[in-house]
Amino acid sequence: MKAKVIIIGAGMSGISAGKQLSDAGITDLLILEATDRIGGRIRKTEFAGMNIEMGANWVEGVAHEGEARNDDVNPIWSIVNNELGLTTFCSNYDNIASNTYNEDGTGLYDEDFVKRTIDEANEVQKKGNKISERPRSDDISVMAMQRFFEHTPYGPTKPVDMVIDYYMNDYEFAEPPRVTSVQSTHPLPTFVKFGENVYFVADQRGYESVVHYIAGQYLETDGLGAIVDPRLMLNKAVQEITYSEDCVTVKTEDGWLYEAEYVMVSVSLGVLQSNLITFSPPLPEWKTFSLYQFDMAVYTKIFLKFPKRFWPVGSGTEFFLYASSRRGYYPIWQHLEKEYPGCSILLVTITDDESRRIEQQSDEQTKAEAMEVLRKMFPDRDVPDATDIFVPRWWSDKFFRGSFSNWPIGVDGYEYDQIGKPVGRVHFTGEHTSEHYNGYVHGAYLAGKHSADILIDHAKREK
């Protein structure tokens, strides 16, 4: 089977690239998707009688109403809010100081004490913004910045200090401060460009309906909106990409061969770092060297369903912290009573090494650990066992190998250019190719458009 362009992967970036190519008149497309669905790491799943998001959940970077100019509106927010009208809720973390729990079973920490810790951490973050103005060669880790301004050799080490540090860093980047670049995160381009608000998507159509909306603008759908376009082929895991000066051949695991003038590879950074897809000839060293410098982080949202609610509800209670002496151990909790009234569901976020550890144990073991933590947080409450638990396993899934990319220390825009740069007729896209918005849904969307424009330009020059 032949096509002008083969797109590998039907996540946000692949679907976005296809839309951009179609708008430019390149409609001879073939999209090969390894799984049985489109959306990639934007995926809903049924849990306790409702749909929840096992991957991306927030639109990050939204301005207060009336503040943003047209060119500063997050494009994903425009689709979520204006085109689809998905149900969303603004996440308010202002009351974290009054919702931080002790691991010794004595309940809440003193609010003023936690607030002072947050204020001190914020001051260090502000000072870090000045470091980001220096040349890239002066880049340091977030932990090095903390050492410099706080004069502590190991960074935050006390339970409250650690959980606030986790909330301000790992919760956003899915990796600890010791490996995260100051210059790429202080300040964060997403919030500078689009606004500081974040909106939790809690719609039964799922966040993935954004990907379906974009796909439906150039792929054929039926009367119910389902994609029936033969150019989208599901359950087609790519095994090998063979490229020459004249064409590209793609081989899938089921033995089929597909030929194209160009290929757009939109798989995750984790997949590119694995041996799932073989390139023939091998990708040049400049490409692989850049790819392996970046981290594929793991961000895990664990959902727990209970027979009754035992946690505080109402204004200012949605997010609460568990200050453990073991950094990153079931640290950030969210009740979903606002998003799904009466659901009696808690969401706890885990990242990095704890995510990898949890993925390798049974859900029953994870539930037992979570229950022990909850009973320490609420020692005077009747805390029943959870009836259901859902644990995503993005790191273990060979088609993803993690959640999103994180920008390491000392790497500049040149490396990002190298990651996104074509190798002959093989082009690359994905959130990991977005220099300013890596790790975000809007980063994947904008990367798809940008990578498609590069391919379009190449195609025009060959005419």
N, C-alpha and C positions, 0 to 999 in steps of 0.2 A: 504494500500500500504506500502511496506517495502523497506528499503534501508540500506546500512551499515552506511552512513553518510547523514544526512539532514542538508543543509545549509540554514539558515533563512536570507534572504536579498541578493539581487543581485547587490549591489553597488560594488565599487572598491574592498573593503576588502573581501567580500563574493566571488566574481568572482576570485580574486587572490588566496584565500584559495582553491577553487575548482581546480584551475590549479595545485597548489602544491600537492594536494592530488592525482590528476590524474597522475602526473609525478611519484608519489611513488607507483603507481599501484592500488590505491583505486579509482576505476571508478564506483562503485555501489553508485552513488550519487543521491540526489534529492535536487533541489534548489527551495525554495518557496519564491516568491517575491510578496509583497503586492500590488504593482502598476502594470501598464500595460506595463512596460518597464524595462530594466536593466540600471544601471548607478548610481542610487541613487542621491546624491547631485551633480553629474556631469551631467548636463542636458542642452541640447539646446532647444530653442523654436523659433518659427517664430515671427518676429517683423518687421513691416514696409517693408515687402518683402524680408527679409533675416533672416538667422539663427543667433541668439545671444546666449550667455551663461547666463542662469539664476542662475547658481551655480558657481562652481569652474571655473576660467577663466585663471589663470596664472600657468605656470610651475615655481616654486620658488626654487632657488638654482641651478644656472647654472654658470659654470666657463667660463672665457674668452677662446676663442679657443686656444688649445694647452697647457693650464695651468693644466687641471685636469688629474690625473692618471686614469687608467681604473677602479680601485675600488672606485674612488671618483666621478664618473659620476652619476648624478641623474638618477635612472632607468626609471622614467617617461619621462625625456628628451630624453633618448635613443629611446624610443618607438615613441614619438612625432616627433622627428627630423630625426631619422635614419630609423625606420621601416615604419612609415606612411607618413612622409614628410608633416606634417600639416603646414599650413601657420601660422607663429608666428612673433611677433614683440617684440624686446627688449624694455622694458619700461624704459625711461630715466627721472628721477625726478630732474636732476641737476639744472633746471631753475625755481624751485618752488619759489625762492626768488623774481623773477621778474614777478611772476604771482599770487600774493596774493592780493585779492580785499577787499575793505573796505565796511562795512555794511551801512555807512552813505551816500552812493551814490556819493562819490568823486572819485571812480575808484580805481586805484592801489596804494598800499602802496609803500613807498620808498624802492627800492631794497636793498640798503645797510642796512637799518634798519631791514628788514626781515632776511637778511643774518646773521647779528649779532645775532639775536634771534636763528636761526638754529645752528650757531656755538656754542653758549652757551649751547643749548640743547644737542648737540653732545658731548660736554665736560662732561656733567653730565652722559650721557650714557656710556662713556668710564670709568668713575670712578665707575659706577655700575658694570662693568666687574670684578673689583677687589673684590667687595662684593660677587660675585658668587663663588669665590674661597674659601669662608669660609664654615664651616660645615652647613648642611641644617638647623640645629636648629637656625642659625642666619639669616635665610631668612626674607626679608622684602618686602613690596610692592614697586612697581616702584614709587608711589607717596611719600612714606616714604623716598626713596632714593633722590627724588627731594627736599623734605623738608630739608634733611640732608645737601646736597651739595649746595642748593640755599638759604637756610635759609629763606624759605617762608612757612608760616604755612598752607596754603591751596593749595600749588602747583601753577602752572600757572593759572592766573585769568584774564589777559588782553586778548582782542580778538586775537591778533596776537600770543601771547604766547600760548593760548589755541588751536588754529588751528594747529600750528606747533607741539604741544604736541599730538594732536589727530592724525596728519599725521604720527608721529613717533611711536605711540603706538596703538591706537584703530584701525587704518587702517590695522594693521597687526594682532592684537589679537582679535578684535571685542569687546573688553571690555576696560573700562578705567583703568588708572594706579593704582587706589586705590585698585583694586582687582587682579592685575597681579603680579606674582612672579618675583622678580629680578633674582633669581638663575636659573630659568628655561628659562629666555629670554635674559640674558646678559652673553656671546654673544649667539645668536641663533644657535643651532647645525646645522640647515639646511644650513645656509650660511657659517658656518665654514667648514662643511664637503664637500659641493657640489659647492660652489661658490656664489657670491653675486648678480649675475644678475637674473632678473625675466623676463619671456617671456609671453606676452599676446597671447592666442590662438584665432585666428580669421579665422577659417576655416569653410566652409559651411558643412563639414562632422560632425563638432562638436567635442568638447573635449571628448565627450562620446565614440567616435570611438576608443579611447584607451582601454576602458573597453570591447568594442566589439572585438577588436583585441585579447586581452587576452582570452576572452571567446571562440573565434573561434579556439583557439589552442587545445581545448579539448571537446567543444560542437559541435554537428553536425550543419552545415549550408547548405543553399541552394545555387544555382548558383549565386545568387545576394549577398550572404554574410549574409543573415538574419538567425538568429538562429532558427532552427526547431527541436532541440533536445528535446525529450519528458521528459528528466530529468529536464528541466527548466520549471517551472509552474508559470505563471503570474497570477495576481489578486487573490493571495492566502495569505490573511492577517492572520497571526498567532494570535490565541486568547489565547491558553494555552499550556504550556510545562509541561508534567508530567514525572518525571524521577525517576528511581530506580537503584539498583545495577546491574540490568541485561539489561535494555533497556530504551529508551526514546520514549514517545508518544507525537506527536504534533497535536493539534486540530486547524483547521482554522475556520474563521468566517462563512464559508459556511457549516460547520458541518462535514467536512471530517476529518478522523483520519489517521495519517501517523506514522509509527513505524520505529525506527532505533537503531543501536547500540550506535551511537554518534550523537550529534547535535552541530553544529557550529552556534552560534548566532552572526550575523554581523549587527544588527540594530544599530541605532545611540545611543549615550549616552542619548540624550533627550528622546528617546523612553524607554530606560531602566529605566529612572527616572520617567516615567509616569506609568499609570496602563493599558496600551494597551495590554501587554502580562502578563498573570498570570503564575507564577511558582508554581508547586505542587510537593513536599512540597515547601514552600517559600524559597527563596534564604537565605543562612545563613547571620547572622548579619555582619560578617567580609566582605562579598561581598557588601552588600547594603551600609554599612558604607563608604566603599571606593568609590562606585559609586556616592553617594550623596555629596561627598566633592568637586567634580569637577563641573565646570560650562559648560552648553551648550550655547555657545554664538550665537548671531544673527548678520549676515552680509548681508546687503541688497544692491543690485545693481539696481538702478532705471534708466531705459532707457527712453529718451525723443526724439521724432522725430519732426523736425521743417520744415516748408515750405521753409525756406532759412537759410543760415548760417550767424550769426551775431557776432561770436566770432573770435578772432585772430587765424590764422593757420600758419603753417610753422615751421621751426626748433625751438625747445624750447618752444612751446606753448601748447603741448598736455595736460599737467596736470595743473590745477589751483585751488586755494583755496579761500574759502569765510570765512573771519575772522569775525565771529559773536560773540556778547556778550553772546549768548546762546550756550554753548559748544555742539558740535556735530550736529548743525543745518545745514543741507545741506553743509557740509564742503569741500568735496573733489570731484572735477569735472574732467572729462576727455572727450575731443572730440575725435571722432573715425575716423577722416579724413584720418589718415595714414592707419588704419586697413581696413576701408571700404570707399574708396575715393568717395566723392560726396554724402555721405549718409545723411548728416545734422542731425546727432544723437549725443546727449550728454549723458554721463553716470555719475550719481552722486551716491556716496557711503554713506550709512547710517548704523549705528550699534546700538546695545544694546537697551536702553530704547526708543530711537527715532525710531528704527526699529519696536519695539512692538507697539508703538503709531501709526505709519503709517499703519501697517498691519490692524489696527482696524478702519481706516477711509476709505472713498471712494477714488478711484483713482483720481476723479475730485478734491477733496480737496487737495490731494497731489500735483497734477499738479498746482493748484492755488498757493500753498506755494512755489513750485519750481520757478514758473514764477515771483513771487514777489522778490525772491532772485536774479534771473538773471537780473531783471530790476534794482536792486540796484547795481549789479556788472557792468552793462553796461548802465549807465544812458544816455549816448549820442548816443546810437545805437537804431535803430528801432527793437525792440524785439517782434516778433510775438508770439502768443500763440502756444504751442506745438499741433501738430495734433494727436499725439499718445503718449501713456505712457504705460510702463510695470513695474509693481511692484510685484516682487516675494514675497511669503508669507511662508517662511520656518518655522517660529515659529508657525504659525497657523495650519500647516499641521501635522495631528496626526501621520503620518508615518515618520516624521523627528524631529519635535519639536526644530528646530534651525539649525544652519549652521555647526558649528564645536566646539570642546571642547577647553577650555582654562584652563591652569594649574594655580591653586590658590596658595596662599601664604603658605609656610611652609610644603608643601606636597612633600615627597621624592619618590624615585624609588620604595620603598616598596609598597606604595599605587597603583602605576602603575602595579606592579606585581600582586597585589590582584585583580585589575580590570580585568586583562587578565587571571587570574588563573582559571582553570576549576572547576566546582562544580560537582563532580562525572563524569558522562558521558556528561555533558553539557559544551561545550567550548565557549569561547568568543573571538571576534576579532573586529576590527574597528580602525579608526584613533585615537580614545580615548584610545586605548591600546598601542599606540606607545610612549614609554617614551621620545624619542628624537625628534620625528617628528609629534607629535599630531597636528591636524588641517590642515595638508597638504595632497595632493593627494598621494605623495610618501609615506607618513606615513601610509595611508590606505593600499596601495599596499604592503608595507613591513610588516605591521602588519598581513595581510592575510597570507603571506608566513610563518611568524614566528608562528602564532597560529596553522596553519596546521601542521607544524613540531612537535609541542607539541602533537597534536592529533595522528599523525603517530607513535610517540614514544609510546604513551599509547596503541595503537592498537597492536604494535609489542610485547609489554610486556605481552599482554593478550593471545598471541598465545601459 
